[in-house]
Amino acid sequence: RMAAAPPSYCFVAFPPCSKDGLVVFGKNSARPRDEVQEVVYFAAAEHDPGSKVECTYIEIEQVPKTHAVVLSRPSWLWGAEMGANEHGVCVANEAVVTREPASESEALLGMDLVRLGLERGATAKEALDVIVALLEEHGQGGNYYEDGSSCHTFQSAFLIVDRNEAWILETSGKYWAAEKITEGVKCICNQLSLTTKIDAEHPELRNYVKSQGWWNEDSDFNFSEVFSLADDHLACCSGRESLEKQGGDVSAQAMIDVLRDKDSGVCVDSESFLTTASIVSVLPQDPSFPCIHYFTGTPDPSRSIFKPFIFVDDVKLVPKVQSPSFGNDDPAKKIPRFQEKPDRRHELYKAHEWVRSLLENDQDKGQKLMRIMLDLEKQGLEAMEDILSRTEILDPAEVVDLFYDCVDTELKFFK
């Protein structure tokens, strides 16, 4: 049986389940325990005709213009586990296992498609169209982990969200189906979840599964049943109930609490996997308010701080959450790949390792530090709530170094 996909969780809540006309998005990224995630920003850019973009494993055609994006990504790859763009689009992916083995040959990774969707789509639907067109043209495949000893491959699912709607996109090879969501709470995890409500699909999807003998027209077409391994498409979302219990009050804080919950399994800390980074985004349905994206940039949200980022021109870069760059000497770029593992830890990650050892060895001191940190986070959340309750338009100068200052303050506390 194929290796289990890492148990990441992605959530979205729409009004009336969420507070104050806000769409709330969140993801815990479960990855191999020792992998470092960085938070990186790329400004909007124009590109010359005919130029190419080098993704993790393959090069593809670039588009004339890419949107500004902020990404949380395993620092050895080009794409991202999750992120947002300047137009209030958020995308997160899930590795999934289907009855079709994922391809080992190098193509686009699910993580590359997250970034490509964000760079090229100004709405959730545009991002979806970008992803499925690239899937058709280039396919998905290649190693999901920085591991020279074996190739770990998966199919992909995506949660794509903007201020008005969300799309759940699930894929197997180049075939796909998608469901549009505009209300309630949705969760996706490392299993297929689409059933018979399909709002868009690959034009050849049904013919393909009929030709494989996986479905005949006697029954309703159920995507998960057709594509899952026998016992796999069970209800997986333990975090959804806790969000639904919030009544109409899902806020950034409520989403953070769900992502921190180890008992429910949403916050993964197991022998093989750890939640290596988390994101929560708040997207006001009223476009005159800014979207706010909170990133941890460090493992285990239960001992990390969610720090806010808002898109403005000339936003200040934050080298302290960026991993060192190894350029063309990076073992991830040389063939055969991953022959060695460089030290990819950034400054904030290293500071966190110290906090973790403190929590393990001197609990009183560790707990005290965590209380101070959570208080700091609370101040950030309250300041952002203030921005969303004002009547006057936000002055960009006020938030140009917002994320920078939050990371800086966090590091100062650790010192």
Secondary structure, DSSP 8 states (H G I E B T S, - for coil): --------EEEEE-TTTBGGGEEEEEEEEEEETT--EEEEEE--EE--TT-EEE-SS-EEE--SEE--EEEEEETTSSS-SEEEETTS-EEEEEEE--SS----S--B-HHHHHHHHHHH-SSHHHHHHHHHHHHHHH-B-S-SSS-SS-----EEEEEEE-SS-EEEEEEETTEEEEEEE-SSEEEE-SS----S--SEE-TTHHHHHHHTTS--TTS---HHHHHS-TT--S---HHHHHHHTTTT-B-HHHHHHHHT-TTTTSS-B-SSEEEEEEEEEEEESSTTS--EEEE--SS-GGGS--EEE---TT----GGGS----GGG-TTTSSS--SS------HHHHHHHHHHHHHHH-HHHHHHHHHHHHHHHHHHHHHHHHHHH-SS---HHHHTTHHHHHHHHHHHHH-
